[in-house]
Amino acid sequence: MAVIRRTHRLGDRPEPVVYQFLDSAGTAINLTGYSATTRWTGPDGELHTGSATVVTPLSGLVTWTYPSAIFDKVWAVGFNCVVTNGSLTYATDDLILTIRPGAGG
């Protein structure tokens, strides 16, 4: 899995994310019957969870909105989205969101 780094400003409110789950051949994973959850860990090590939605199961599309609390302090946050059907689980690449001082928008 890759690590993707993004930098945001304090107070930013990024647009909702649409992510497509693909297999190793680049084919969309059929997510019919899957549920989705977001997870993030701040520097305190505490694991937080949030909601995500499988919007187009046959195309492997999931969407989520980053929780606004992530952008309310200066820190680095590890973030990903996980989908599961109870027996199979897939996760996005790890996202490292670095929140820096300065007005967002």
N, C-alpha and C positions, 0 to 999 in steps of 0.2 A: 504494500500500500504506500502511496505517496503522501507527503506532507505538503499541504498548500498553505501558504502564509498570506494573510491579508492585513492591511493596516487601515484603521478607521480613526476618526476623531471623536472625542468625548461628545456625547449627545447625538451622534449619527443615528439614523433610522434607515438602514438599507432596505431595498425592495425585497419582497419575498423571493426565495430561492426555488428554482425548479431544477431538479436533479434527475438524471436518467441512470438507472442501474443497468449495467451491461455485463455480460459474461466475458471470459478471456478472449473470445473470438470477436467481440464487439457487437454481439447480438443482444437486443433488449431482453432483460429477465422478466418473465411473466410474473407479476406480483399479485395475481388474483388470490384472495384469501389472506393476504399479508396485512399486518398492522405496522405503523411507522412511529418511531419515537426519536426525539433529539436528545443528545446528552452533551453536557459541557462541564469542564473542571477548571476552576480558577486556581490561583496560586495557593489558596488555602487547602487545596486537595479535595474539597467537598464536591461530590458528584451531584449535579442537578439534571433534571429531565424536563422535557417539554413535548409539545405535540407536533406532529407532522401528519400529512395526509397523502395516501396513495391516490393520485388523481386520475391516472390512466393506467390501470393495472397491466393490460396487454403490452403497453409500450414501456413499462418499467418506470413511469414518471411519478415522482414524489415531490411535494412542495412543503416548505415551512417558512415561517417568519422568525427571524432571530428575536429572542426575548429582549425587550428594551432594557432590562436590568443589566445586560452585558455591556451596554454602552454608557452606563451611568457612573463608571469609575475608570481610572487609569490602571490597566493591568493587561496581562496576556491570558487568553482563554483557549483551552483545547476544546474543540467542538466536532461532533459528527452526528450523522443520522443513521439509525439502524432500522431495518425492516425484518420481520420474522413472521413465519406462519406456525410457529410452535416446534417445528422440527428443523427447518432451514433458516439461517440468519445471514443477512448481508449487511455490510456497513459501507458508508462513504469513505473516501480518503479522509485522513485527519486534517482538520482545518485549525490553524493557529491564528486567532484573531487578536491583534495587538491594538489596544485602545490607547491613543495618545492625547495629551492635552490639546485644547483648542476648540473653537466653536465648530460644531458639526452642522449638518443640514440635510 
